[in-house]
Amino acid sequence: MQLSDTEKRIVGRLKRRQQSLVRWRWVGLIGALVYIAVGLYGLVFVLNFVNRPETSPDLIIACMLPMAFGLLALGVLLVGYLALRWNGHHETRLLLRLIDDSQHDC
């Protein structure tokens, strides 16, 4: 199978994108774990603050609780995305493998 110049550029872009996804997966995982840790710390902070009798917890709960849940949810969603795409996009891997095999057969 012969590819045109445009198709070769597209295949090159797909290879670079696939390699960058695989290269940055650890950074994404560390970032997701930081989001989860900060979200859990925020929940613990709010729970400790609520248990103090001398403070009014309304403002702290209104400000900190949505942020803590948001960071926790963002971290969990990022971990889920990374788990699904740990080795890159499966369709792209299959397409690149088929193109490489057809190039080597010629």
C-alpha positions in Angstrom: 0.0 0.0 0.0 1.4 3.4 -1.0 0.6 6.4 1.0 0.5 9.9 -0.4 2.4 12.8 1.3 -0.7 14.0 3.0 -1.5 10.6 4.4 2.1 10.2 5.6 1.9 13.5 7.5 -1.4 12.4 9.0 0.2 9.0 10.1 3.2 10.9 11.5 0.8 13.2 13.5 -1.1 10.1 14.8 2.2 8.5 15.9 3.4 11.6 17.7 0.0 12.0 19.4 0.0 8.4 20.5 3.5 8.7 21.9 2.7 11.8 23.8 -0.3 10.2 25.4 1.8 7.3 26.6 4.6 9.6 27.7 2.4 11.9 29.8 0.3 9.2 31.5 2.4 9.2 34.6 2.2 13.0 35.0 -1.6 12.7 34.6 -1.7 10.0 37.2 0.3 12.0 39.7 -1.9 15.0 39.1 -5.0 13.0 39.6 -3.6 11.6 42.9 -2.8 15.2 44.0 -6.4 16.2 43.2 -7.7 13.3 45.2 -5.4 14.0 48.2 -6.3 17.8 48.2 -10.0 16.9 48.0 -9.8 14.4 50.9 -7.8 17.0 52.9 -10.5 19.5 52.3 -13.2 17.1 53.5 -11.2 16.4 56.6 -10.6 20.1 57.2 -14.3 20.8 56.9 -15.3 17.9 59.2 -12.7 19.1 61.8 -13.9 22.7 61.5 -17.6 21.7 61.9 -16.9 19.9 65.2 -15.5 23.0 66.9 -18.2 24.6 69.1 -16.8 28.2 68.9 -17.0 28.6 65.2 -19.9 29.2 62.8 -19.5 26.5 60.1 -21.9 27.9 57.6 -19.4 30.0 55.5 -16.6 27.3 55.7 -19.0 24.6 54.6 -20.4 26.8 51.8 -16.9 27.5 50.5 -14.8 24.5 51.2 -17.2 21.6 50.7 -18.0 22.2 47.0 -14.3 22.7 46.3 -13.3 19.5 48.1 -16.0 17.4 46.4 -15.1 19.0 43.0 -11.4 18.2 43.4 -12.2 14.7 44.6 -14.5 14.1 41.6 -12.0 15.6 39.1 -9.3 13.3 40.4 -11.5 10.2 40.2 -12.6 11.1 36.7 -9.0 11.6 35.6 -7.9 8.3 37.1 -10.8 6.6 35.2 -9.8 8.3 31.9 -6.2 7.3 32.4 -7.2 3.7 33.2 -9.2 3.5 30.0 -6.5 5.2 27.9 -3.3 3.9 29.6 -1.7 2.8 26.4 -3.3 5.4 24.2 -6.3 5.1 21.9 -6.8 1.5 21.0 -8.2 2.4 17.5 -5.2 4.5 16.7 -2.8 1.8 17.9 -4.6 -0.8 15.7 -4.6 1.6 12.7 -0.9 2.4 13.1 0.0 -1.3 13.4 -2.0 -2.1 10.3 -0.2 0.7 8.3 3.2 -0.5 9.6 2.5 -4.1 8.7 1.3 -3.1 5.2 4.4 -1.0 4.7 6.7 -3.8 5.7 4.9 -6.3 3.4 5.6 -4.3 0.3 
